[in-house]
Amino acid sequence: MRLLWHLTTIFVWLPWTVSAAGAMVMLVTARSEVPYVLSTIHSYQERFNEKYNNDWVIISYRSVIRNHRETIREIVRGSTVMFVDLKYLGDFLKYPEGTDTTKVRKLRNSTPLKSPWRRLYNSVYSRHFTRFSAGHFFNLDNIWSSYEYYWRVPVGSKLGCDVNYDVFQYMEDNNIKYGFSLIQKDNMAMHPSFLHEVQKYVENPDNEMQPSPSKNNFNFLIESGEVTENNEWIYKSCNFDAESEIVSVDFFQSPQYKHFFNHIDSLKGMYYETWREAAIKTAAVSLFLPSEQVRFMDLPIISPMYGVFNCPSSPDTYIANRCTCDANIHQKAYKFGPSQMKAVQMSQSECLSHWTSLHSNN
């Protein structure tokens, strides 16, 4: 469950220096996730960041992290750490004007979501945070003025192998604006009307942003070549995992993205349904970014909290990168906290296969 936060202050324990690439590794944590924070940071620092010394930005309640700050400082020794203190019921995390809160309560009580998705996404808190992280987060100039790229890492995840190249330099050298490492097929009950609203946005002749599906990744959003009798698109429901994205910040600060987010925000589907950050970002990326600027970053991320994994099957790659993950756990059951999950290996993911089929000739 995500809690409600508000940016109030930033405190830095190491001398402030901006990394050469203007890049940082970002972790956002709620109180319930604190037991997994140290192991997550340790894994990404040891397997990747100690080679490149990018900054860390830790976003949480100050009180939540207080007892761990010295340990975190030691884990990321050599990198600057910036802690963003977020407080409950902030200006960025509240109902948008005109929201029918009684309607929200009734719809939440009748949602068809089952555990663990109901526990993770059905609270008012998670809806506020979705709205914040999908849009208003990118208006915080006191963070983004210093960075061109960020890698957001999921709390509870780890790297199953060493990452022996600078992912941010790779993004810059190849002009990649959005890199995804994990991808999931979402429950349609979360967003039954979402694609219909996206279609109306695209087909609106007065839309000044003029998204161009024919030039971008539009076909990733839909079941290939299928429409209803009323010429409505059919949602594929495959979404890039927003909690493991590697991003050029200027895309989310662009006029196109802000216009799209503001339109989606005005519909209040994050409250009346359960539209997720991942769905909103995936739609925007697919409509506005040229195909060559979106890339699957084949990184060895193990994210048991969400049941998704990426582990190399090549023996040579496995040995060369000191891998410890298990490449043969697809569809095997396991327990993470209170949740019973089934592992989905990226190499066998329906959604990644869908992506690959659309880009095999690129």
N, C-alpha and C positions, 0 to 999 in steps of 0.2 A: 504493500500500500504506500502510495506517495502522500506526503504531508504537504500542507500549505506553507509556503515560504515567501519571504519578502527580503529584497536586498537592502541591507541597512549599513553595512560597513565592510571594509576589506582590511584584513591584517596579514602582513607578510613577515615571515620569520627569518628568511635569508635576504641578503642584499638584493635589491630589485635590479634585474638585468633582463632584457628581452633577448630570447634565443635568436641565433643568427637567421633561422628560417621563419621567425615570427610564428612559431608553432607551440602548441601545448597539448598535454594529455589531460583530459578532464574526467572527473568522477563526481557524480551527483548521488548523495546518499540520504536516505531517510532513517529514522531512529531504528526501525525494525531490521534494517540491513547492516547495522554497525558490526555485528559479529563477522561479517565477510569483508570488511573494508581493508584491513591490514593485509590479509592474504592476497587480495586483488591487487593492491598497489605494489606489493612485493613482487608478484609475478610479472607484471608489465615493466617494472623497473629493472628487474634482473634479466628478463628475456629480451628486452628491447631498449629501454630508455637510458640505461647506464652507458650505452655506447654513444649516445647522441646528446644527452643532458638537456632535453627539452624541459620547459617549465611544467609543473603540475598545478592544476587549479582544482581545488577540492571545494565543492559546494554543498553546504549542510548547515544545520544549526550549530552555532558555536558551542553550545552546551553539550551537543552530541559528540563532538570530536575532541572536546577539551582533554579528556583523559588519554587520548591517543596521539596528541600532537607531537610530543617528543619522539615517540616511536616512529611516526611517519617521517619526521625530520631525519632520523637516522636511516630509514629505509631508502629515502630518495637523496641521500647525501650526494652533493655535486650538482643537483638541480635546484632551481628556485621553486619555492612553494608559495602559492597564494591561496589563502582561505577566504572564501566568500561566506559571510554570515547571513543566513536567511531566517526571517522570523515569521511566526504564524500570523495569518490574516493581513498580509501586506497589500499594498496598492495594486500590485500586478496580479494578485491571486484572489479574485473575487468574481461574482457573477457579472457578466456584461449587462449593461443597462437594458431593461425591457425583458429580462428573463423571467418566465413564469415558474417560480420556485415550487409552487404546489404541483405543477405539471411534472417538474423534474422528480419530485419525491414519488409521485404515483408511478412514473415510468421506471424509476430505479427499483421499486418494489416488485414490478411485474417483469423485469428483465429476464430473458430466457438463458442468460449466461450461467454456466456451471463452474464449480470450483476447479482449478485455482483462479480462472479468469474473473469470476464474480468477485473474489476477494481482492484481486489486484486492480481491477478497473471500474468497479461499480460504485465506489464511494464518491461523494461530492468532492472530497479532497483530490482524488485522482483526476477528476474532470477539471478542476481548477489548475492542477499542475500541467495537464495536457495542453490547456490553452496557453499557459505561461511558456512552457518549453518549446511549443510549436511556433510561437510568434513573438511575444513580448520580450522573451529572453534576449533576442538579438538587438534590442534597443538599449541595452545596458552598455553605454559607451565606455564606462570605466573598466570594463573587461575587454571589449572588442577593439578598442583603439590600439591595443598592443599586439594583436595576433591576426595573422592571415589564415591560419589553419588550426583545426583542433581534431583530436582523436578522442571521442567519447568512449569510455570503457564501461561495460556493464558491471555493476556491483555483484560480487559472487562469481564472476568469471575468472579465467586464467588463460595464459598462453601455454599451449601444450607443447610448443617447440620454441627455439630461439628464432627471433626475427632479425636477420642479418643484413638488413638494408634500411636506409632512411625513408620511411613511408611518405614523409612530408616532401622530401626532395623528389621522390618519384611522382607525387601528385603535381608538383610544380613543373618538372621537366616534361610531363606528358599533358599538361594543361587539363588536368582532371579537376572538376568542380565538386563532384560527389562520389565518394568511394564507399561501398558497402561490403561487409564481411559476412554477415548473417542475414538470412531472409526467411520469412515465415508466411504461411498461409493462415490468414486470420479467420476467426469465427464470423460468419456473415451476420449473425445476430447483433454484432457490435455496430454495424453501419449499413442497415438495409436500404437507406435512401442516399447514401453518400455519392455513389457513382452517378446517379440520376442528376444530382445537383452539380457535379463536375461537368456532365454533359451539357446541361443548360448554360453553364458558365462559358464553355468552349464555343457553343453554337450561338451565343448572344451576339447579334451583329453590332451592338453598341459597346462591346467589350474592347476598350482601348488597348489592352495588352496583347490581344490577338495571339493566343497560344497556337503553336503550329504542330499539330499531331503528326503530320506527314513527314516532318523533318526530325522528329524527336523520338521518344520512347513510348508513345501513346499506346501501341499494341501490347505493351507489357501490362497495362491496366485491365485489359478485357480478355474474355475468352475469344480465341483467334477467329476472326471473321464472323462472329455471331452477334445478332441483334434480335430483339423481340419483334412481334408483329407490329408493334407501335414504333419500331425503329429505335428502341432504347438499347443502350450498350449493356452487355452482360458482364458483371464484375468477376474478374479472376481472383480477386482477394489475396493476391500475393503482395507483400509489403516489405521494403527494406527495413531492417531492424535499426530504429533510430538510436538505440542505446549503444550501438557499436559502429557508428558512422565515422568516417574521416572526411572532413568537409573544408572547402574553401569558403570562408565566412562571407565573402562578398556576395555569394548567391543568395543566402538567406537575408541579406540586407539590401537586395536589389529591388527596384520598383515592381518588377514582375511578381516576385515572391510576396512582397508586402501587400500588393493588390489582391492576390489570390487568397492569402491568409485572412485579410480583412473581410473579404466576401464570405469565406467559409465561416469565420467567426460570427458574422451577422446572422447566419442561419441557425446558430445555437445547437447544432447537431452534436457538439461535444457534451451537451447537457441533456438534450431530449432523446438522443441515442447514446452511443458510446464511441463516437469517432475518436480514433487514436492519433497521437502524434505521428506514428509510423505511416498511417494511411494518408494523412495530410501532406507529409513531406514526399512520400512516394508519388502521389499525384502531381505535385508541383514539379518535382524532378523530371517526371515522365513527360510533362507538357511543355516545359520551358528550356530544358538543357539539351543541346545536341547529343546524339547517341555517343559520340566519341568522348564526351566530357563526363560520362558516367561509367564507372568501372567496378567490376567485382574484384575486391582485394582479397586474394586467396590467403588469408591469414589464419593461423592455427588457434582460433578462439574457441574455448570450451565454456559454454554458458548454461550450466545446469538449472539455473533459476527459471529459464525459459525453454529448456529442453532442446537446445540447438548446439551443434558441435561442428567443428571443422578440423579434421586430422588427416594428414597426408597418408595415402596408401602406398606410395612409392617407397620401397625399402631404402633406396639411396638417399632420398630426401629426408626420410625419417632419421637415418643415422647422422647425416651431415648437419642436421639442425637440432641434434640432441633431444629428440621428441620423447615424451613420456605418455602421450595420450593414446587412447585405444581407438583405432580406425574401424573397429568391427562391432560397434555398439548400436547401430541403427535399429530402431524400434524395440530396443531392450528397455524394460521397465526399471525405474529407480525412484528413490525418494529424495526430495530436496526440501528440507524444512518440513512443513505440514503437507506439502503437495506430492502427489503421486504422478509421475511423468513418464513419457516415453521419449527416448533419445531420437533426434532426427539429425542424421549425418548430412552435411551440406552436399557431398558428392552424390547423394541419393535423394536430394530434395526435389520435389515436384516443381517448386517455384524457381529454383536455380536452373533446372532443366528448361523451363519456360524461357527464362532470360537468355540462356545459352543458345537456344534454337533461334531466337530473334536476332542474335548478334554473331552467329557463326561465320557469316561472310564479311564481317567488318575487319 
